[in-house]
Amino acid sequence: MKIETDSVSQKYIDVPMDNGEKIRVTLIEHSWTSGPAIRIQVRDVGGHLRQGPEIPAADIGKVVGAVVELVRR
């Protein structure tokens, strides 16, 4: 995976999906949480980024664990 930098110097990775869209995962150093967070967005085939949630970095394990639990069931 290639780490890139956006226009405001935030690091991100675009993860390609089978349908031509991409999931963009961005590290937000100074988020609303008063600390780092991860923003998850969808870049559609036309290049438009859809707004997504910011998850506090300290809670990312719990959130990913919940996603895995839902997919397992």
PAVOKOL-860572 format. One record per residue (C-alpha): residue number from 0; residue in three letters; z, x, y. Coordinates in nm, 2 decimals, decimal comma. Example, Ala and Ser with C-alpha at 12.3 -4.5 7.8 and 13.67 -1.06 7.14 Angstrom:
REM PAVOKOL-860572
node resi: 0; resn: ALA; z: 0,78; x: 1,23; y: -0,45
node resi: 1; resn: SER; z: 0,71; x: 1,37; y: -0,11
REM end
This chain:
REM PAVOKOL-860572
node resi: 0; resn: MET; z: 0,00; x: 0,00; y: 0,00
node resi: 1; resn: LYS; z: -0,09; x: 0,13; y: 0,34
node resi: 2; resn: ILE; z: 0,16; x: 0,11; y: 0,62
node resi: 3; resn: GLU; z: 0,00; x: 0,04; y: 0,96
node resi: 4; resn: THR; z: 0,13; x: -0,01; y: 1,31
node resi: 5; resn: ASP; z: 0,05; x: -0,31; y: 1,53
node resi: 6; resn: SER; z: -0,01; x: -0,32; y: 1,91
node resi: 7; resn: VAL; z: 0,37; x: -0,32; y: 1,99
node resi: 8; resn: SER; z: 0,44; x: -0,03; y: 1,75
node resi: 9; resn: GLN; z: 0,59; x: -0,24; y: 1,46
node resi: 10; resn: LYS; z: 0,51; x: -0,12; y: 1,11
node resi: 11; resn: TYR; z: 0,35; x: -0,36; y: 0,87
node resi: 12; resn: ILE; z: 0,17; x: -0,39; y: 0,54
node resi: 13; resn: ASP; z: -0,11; x: -0,65; y: 0,47
node resi: 14; resn: VAL; z: -0,11; x: -0,77; y: 0,10
node resi: 15; resn: PRO; z: -0,44; x: -0,91; y: -0,01
node resi: 16; resn: MET; z: -0,45; x: -1,25; y: -0,19
node resi: 17; resn: ASP; z: -0,71; x: -1,37; y: -0,44
node resi: 18; resn: ASN; z: -0,84; x: -1,63; y: -0,19
node resi: 19; resn: GLY; z: -0,93; x: -1,37; y: 0,08
node resi: 20; resn: GLU; z: -0,62; x: -1,43; y: 0,29
node resi: 21; resn: LYS; z: -0,35; x: -1,16; y: 0,34
node resi: 22; resn: ILE; z: 0,03; x: -1,18; y: 0,36
node resi: 23; resn: ARG; z: 0,15; x: -0,96; y: 0,64
node resi: 24; resn: VAL; z: 0,50; x: -0,81; y: 0,61
node resi: 25; resn: THR; z: 0,63; x: -0,66; y: 0,94
node resi: 26; resn: LEU; z: 0,94; x: -0,47; y: 1,01
node resi: 27; resn: ILE; z: 1,10; x: -0,59; y: 1,33
node resi: 28; resn: GLU; z: 1,35; x: -0,33; y: 1,44
node resi: 29; resn: HIS; z: 1,52; x: -0,54; y: 1,70
node resi: 30; resn: SER; z: 1,51; x: -0,91; y: 1,59
node resi: 31; resn: TRP; z: 1,70; x: -1,22; y: 1,69
node resi: 32; resn: THR; z: 1,96; x: -1,10; y: 1,43
node resi: 33; resn: SER; z: 2,07; x: -0,81; y: 1,65
node resi: 34; resn: GLY; z: 1,94; x: -0,58; y: 1,38
node resi: 35; resn: PRO; z: 1,62; x: -0,52; y: 1,18
node resi: 36; resn: ALA; z: 1,44; x: -0,81; y: 1,01
node resi: 37; resn: ILE; z: 1,13; x: -0,87; y: 0,80
node resi: 38; resn: ARG; z: 0,86; x: -1,11; y: 0,94
node resi: 39; resn: ILE; z: 0,63; x: -1,27; y: 0,68
node resi: 40; resn: GLN; z: 0,30; x: -1,42; y: 0,81
node resi: 41; resn: VAL; z: -0,04; x: -1,52; y: 0,66
node resi: 42; resn: ARG; z: -0,36; x: -1,38; y: 0,80
node resi: 43; resn: ASP; z: -0,63; x: -1,63; y: 0,72
node resi: 44; resn: VAL; z: -0,99; x: -1,54; y: 0,63
node resi: 45; resn: GLY; z: -1,09; x: -1,58; y: 1,00
node resi: 46; resn: GLY; z: -0,83; x: -1,32; y: 1,10
node resi: 47; resn: HIS; z: -0,58; x: -1,56; y: 1,26
node resi: 48; resn: LEU; z: -0,21; x: -1,48; y: 1,20
node resi: 49; resn: ARG; z: 0,01; x: -1,78; y: 1,13
node resi: 50; resn: GLN; z: 0,36; x: -1,76; y: 1,25
node resi: 51; resn: GLY; z: 0,62; x: -1,70; y: 0,98
node resi: 52; resn: PRO; z: 0,99; x: -1,65; y: 0,93
node resi: 53; resn: GLU; z: 1,20; x: -1,35; y: 1,02
node resi: 54; resn: ILE; z: 1,45; x: -1,26; y: 0,75
node resi: 55; resn: PRO; z: 1,74; x: -1,04; y: 0,84
node resi: 56; resn: ALA; z: 1,70; x: -0,71; y: 0,66
node resi: 57; resn: ALA; z: 2,06; x: -0,73; y: 0,54
node resi: 58; resn: ASP; z: 1,98; x: -1,06; y: 0,36
node resi: 59; resn: ILE; z: 1,64; x: -0,97; y: 0,21
node resi: 60; resn: GLY; z: 1,78; x: -0,92; y: -0,14
node resi: 61; resn: LYS; z: 1,93; x: -1,27; y: -0,15
node resi: 62; resn: VAL; z: 1,60; x: -1,42; y: -0,02
node resi: 63; resn: VAL; z: 1,38; x: -1,23; y: -0,27
node resi: 64; resn: GLY; z: 1,63; x: -1,32; y: -0,55
node resi: 65; resn: ALA; z: 1,60; x: -1,69; y: -0,46
node resi: 66; resn: VAL; z: 1,21; x: -1,67; y: -0,46
node resi: 67; resn: VAL; z: 1,22; x: -1,50; y: -0,81
node resi: 68; resn: GLU; z: 1,46; x: -1,77; y: -0,93
node resi: 69; resn: LEU; z: 1,23; x: -2,05; y: -0,81
node resi: 70; resn: VAL; z: 0,92; x: -1,89; y: -0,97
node resi: 71; resn: ARG; z: 1,11; x: -1,84; y: -1,30
node resi: 72; resn: ARG; z: 1,20; x: -2,21; y: -1,33
REM end
